[in-house]
């Protein structure tokens, strides 16, 4: 897996739309893709839990609930379980300390120990768990195992989550929204 170092996002306005720009921080893998079908457009929001992202289908959120979720990158499933607040949760270990965590899933198609290829089905977008507030969306976290315990903590401000990166671009910043981000997970 390719890695780059020294990347964090600031934001600039390009033709009226926020676009990611780079500056200094944690090493990030560059091969992650949006966890959705190739060509689908999604809205990404950090809301109050930057750098975690909430994702809904564009343009009007129709098709969010039940949308196919696919692995952002190849790896091994290290968590697949139900959590009262997060609902159905899957976490994938991508190696080199990188993890992705998928939260509020309608259902899970993978179990702990399964190897997954990039683009392989892992479940479906839902609204499970109290934290979803009955709103269909994917809560997505990219994590980096900073303490070396073989997983990335998730779900809270002091967790090991880092800026999300898809197709080489990072998405981060307090209360930021990116519209019509197209999946290249082909």
RAMO-V825209 format. One line per field, one symbol per residue. psi: psi as a letter, one per 20 degrees, with the letter a starting at -180 (. if undefined). burial: 1 if it has 9 or more other ideal C-beta (glycine too) atoms within 8 Angstrom, else 0. Layout:
psi = ???
burial = ???
This chain:
psi = pqqqrlpqqaqqpoljqpqqqqbqbqpqqijqqqlrppiqpqppphcjkpjqqppqpqikipjgpjqppqphqqappiporppghibpppppojrkjpqqppqkqgrpjqrpippqqpiqpibqpbkqqhiikkoprpopppqpnhikjjrpqrirhkakqrpqppkiqqorqplqppqloppkm.
burial = 101000111010000001010010001111011111100111111100011111111100100110101111101111110000011111111100011111111101010001010110011111111011000111111111100000111110001111111100011110011101111110
